[in-house]
């Protein structure tokens, strides 16, 4: 009898030990799962079948804290979870006006024994979508100008017999074709530069970069009556892509020439500054209003659209410069005063 009782006690103890071990393992798994969910950028909220919140990860706790605008998030999450309890997945967008403004997407789905909600910050995605829409709209608008001009000029040319007028119209057509072609080239350059990885450590000659950039713009400068003064570059080599650096510096020189008047000059210089090399382009042109300085590196942004049409620019040059600087671990800055000219500095590490 006593032996049987001892055996039963031993079995009960063994089962208790196994249960304790299982509980310990379950607790360890639960802690590991919580730690995993806490590092996710998305908010996670889990409810039981009665709608009682069982768990919120760290991101969800930050988003649904019941204060200010966040109280709206808490209420929206509760409503979406309540609707999902009927077995149909739910989704809702919530716009918070901030500051800073945010766009949240809340998705709730039924699970065994309850519901789960995922809260995503869609602010960056929404901004990227807006940038893409603006980019497409700007490209369409900018291409429509030369294409429309070509159509009008072609119609006029078809009905014209005067050779002098025909030559003049043909010259205008060539100009509009060149403008559209340059925009396509700039778009392809910008797309390639944006998709490139950081520049390799291949050494390139600074003097050759400056000479090649100035050579690209020399003909335009001569046509505009603008002199380019070039300070001989020191014997320097820097790591990077020669083609991108030439393109960036040429865009800075081209921009300086375009916004200078006949008789003025553009100075181009490259000089070492500690662990950096500065490519400096200085002009005596119309200058840039202080309030515009932060936006001039945006795609298609123009301070003076009327003058930009006259200069034939695509509005992409400074954006290309900014991306080249970024790819090379450098910066591009500008100092300018209206009526006194501008100085652009493309700085790259040595």
N, C-alpha and C positions, 0 to 999 in steps of 0.2 A: 504494500500500500504506500509506504513511505517512498519506496523507490519510484513508483509510478508518479507520485506527486512531484518528486524532484525532476523527473524527466519532463513533466508538463511545465514546470517552472523554467527549466532550461530552454524548452522550445519557445515559451513566451518571451524569455529574455533575448533569445536569438532574433525572434521576430521584431522585438522592440529595438534591438540594435540595428537591424536592417532598415526599419522604418526611420530611425534617427539618421542613419547614413543617407537614406533616400532624401529625407528632408534637408539635410545639410547640402547634398548635391544640388537639390532643387533651388535652395536658397543661393548657392554659389552661382548657378546658371542664371537665376533671376537678377543677381547683382551684376553679372557680366552683361546681361541683356540691357539692363538699365544704363550701365556705363556706355554701352554701344549706342543706345538711342540718344544719350545725352550729348554725344559729339556730332550728331546730325544737325545740319543747318535748318532742316524743316522741323516745324513743331508737330509733335505727336500727342494725341489725346485718346485714351482708351476708356470706354464706359461699359458698364454691365447692361443687362437686358432691361433694367429699370431706368437707365439713363444716369446712374450714379457714376461719377468719375472715379476710375480705379487708378489711373496713372497719367501724369503729364511729364514729358521730358523737359529738359532745361530750356530749350527754345520756346516751347509752348508756354511754360511758366512766365517767360519774359514777355511773350506776346499778349497773353490774356490776363495780365495783372489788371485788376479792376480799378484803373485810375485814368482820368482824362480820356483821350481817344482810344486807349487800349480797352476801355470798357465796351466799346463798339465791337471789338474783336471777340471779346468773351461772349457777348450776346449772340453774335453771328455764329460762332462755333457751337454754342448750345442749340441754336435753332436748326443748324444743318445736321447735327447729331440726332436731334429729336426726329427730324424727317427721315433720316436713314434707318431708324428703328423699324420702319414699316417694310424693310426689305429692298428698297430701291436706292442705289447710290446717288448721292447729291453732290452738287458743285455750285460754288458761289464766289463771285469776285467782290472784293471790298476795297474801296479807295479811301485812303486816309490822307487828309490835306496837310497834315504835319504842323509845323516843320519838324523834320523834312517830310515831303510828301512820299507816300508809299502805296503800293498796289499789292494786295494779298489775294491769293487764291486758296479757298478752303474746300477740301474734298472729303466727304464722309462716306463710308461703306459699312454695310452690315457684316459682322463676323460671327462665328459660333459663340453664343452666349453674350452678345453685346454689339457694340459699334466702335469704329476707330475713325478719327479725323486726322488729316494731314494738312498742315498750314504752310504754304510756300510763299516766300517773298518774291513776287514777280516784277518788282520795280525795275531791275536792270534789264530784264527781258523786254519789258514794255518800252523802256528807253531805247533799246537797240532796234526794236520794231519801228519806233518813231524815226530814228536816224536813217534806217533803210528806206522808209517811205519818203522822207525828205530828200534823200540822195537820189532816188529814182525820179522824183518830181523835178529836182534841180537839173539832172541830166536831160530830162525831156524838154524842160524849158530852154536850157542853154543850147541844145542842138536844134530846137525849133527856129531859133533866130537865124543861123546861117542857112538852114534848109529853106525857110520861108523867103529869105533874100535871094537865094539861088532860083527859086521858082519865079519870082517877079522879074529878076534880071533876064532869065531865059525867055520869058514871054516877051519882054521888051526887045530883046535881041532878035527874036524871030521876025518882028515887023520892022526892023531898022535897016535902011539902005546906006546911010551915011557911014563911010569907012572909019572916020574919026570917032564917031559915036560908038561904032561896033568895037573898035579897039578899047575905048574907055570902059564899055560894059564888060568886055572879055577880061580886062584887068580886075574889075570888081568881082567877077565870078571867080577868078583865080584866088583873090583874097579871101572870099568866103569859104572856098574849098580848103584853103590852107588853115583857116580858123577851125573848121570842123575836124580836119585831120589832126591838128594839134591837140584838140580836146580828146580825141580818141587815144592818141599817144599818151597824153597825161593820165587818162583813166587807166590805161593798161599799166603804166609805170606805177601809179598809186596802188593798184591791185596787187602787183608783184611785190612792191616794197612792204605793204601791209602784211603779206603772207610769209615773208622771209623770216627766218630765225635770226637771232643776234649775229652781227657781222663776225666773220672769221678773223683770226689773228695774222692774216697775211699782210706783210708790210707793203705800204703804197707810198709813193713819193709825193710830198705835199706840193712842191713846185710844179710837178706835172699836173696835179689836180687843178691848181689855180690856172695854169696856162690853158688847159683843155676847156675849162668852164668859160674863161674870157673869150676864147676863140669861138665858142658856140654863139655868143651874143654880139660879136664884133660887127657883123653885117647890120644887125638891127640898130646898134648904137650909131653906126655911120649914117644910116638913113635918118635917124632922129636928130643928128647933129650933136650927139652927146659923147664927150670924150671919156674913155676909161683909162684911169691911171693905175698902173700895176706896180706895187712895191715888190722887188725881188724877194721871194720866200727863202728863209734859211734852209740849210741842208737838213731836212727833217723827213723822217718816215713814221707813219702811224699805222696801226692795224685797222683793216677795214676792207670794204668793197670799193674799188676805185670808181666803177660805173655809178654807184649810188651817190658817192661824195661829189663827183663831177656834176651829176644831175641836180643835186641840192644846191651847190654853189652857183651853178648856171641859172637856176631859178631865182636866187637872190639877186644876182647881177641883172637878169632880165627884168625883174620887178623894179629895181632901182632905175634902169634906163627908161622903162615905160612911164614912170611917174616923175621923170625929170624933163625940164624944158630945154629946147635947143640952146646950145652955148654953155650949159651946165656940165658938170663932170661927175663921174662915179669913181670912187677909190676902192681898190680891192687889195687886201693885205692878208697875210697868214703869218702868225707869230706864235712862238712858244710861250706858255705861261705855267711854269711849274710842271705838273704832271699832265698838262692839257696843251692842245693846240687850238688857237682861235682863228677861224676864217672870218674876216671882218669885211663887210660891204657897206660903204658910207656914200650917201648921195646928198645933193643939194636941192632936192625936189620939193613937192608940195607938203610933205609931212603927213602925219597921221594923228587925228584927234585922240586925246588921252583915253576917252571912254571907249574907243574902238580897239585899243591895243590888245585886250584879252581875247578878242574874237577873230583877229585877222588870220590865224592859222587854221580856222575851220574851212571845210570844203565849201567852195563856191561863195564864201563870204567876201563881199566887196564893200569898202568904205564908201566909194563914189561909183555907183553903177553907171552913171552917164559917162564918166571918164573911162571906166573900164571897157565900155563898148568901143570907145575910140582907140584904146590901146590894144584891143584884140586879145586880151588875156582870157584864160579859161577859168580862173578862180580856183585852180587846183595847185598852183605852184608852191605856195607857202605850206599847204597841207603835206605835200611831198617832202618838203624840207623838214618838217616836224617829225615825220615818220623815219626819215633817214637818220636824224639825230638820235631818236629813240633806239633804232636798231644798232647804233654804234655806242650806246651807253653814254650819249652826250646830251646837250641841250641846244636850243635856239632861243635867243632873246632879241628884243628890239627896244631901242630908245628913240623917241621921235618927238618933235614939236611942229605944229602946223606952220607952214611957210619957211621952215628952217632945215628941212630934210630929215632923213632917218638913218639909223645905224643898226644893222643886223649883225649878230655875232653867232656863228655856228661853232660850238665848242665840242671837241671830241677828245677822248683820252689818248695820251701818247703810249 
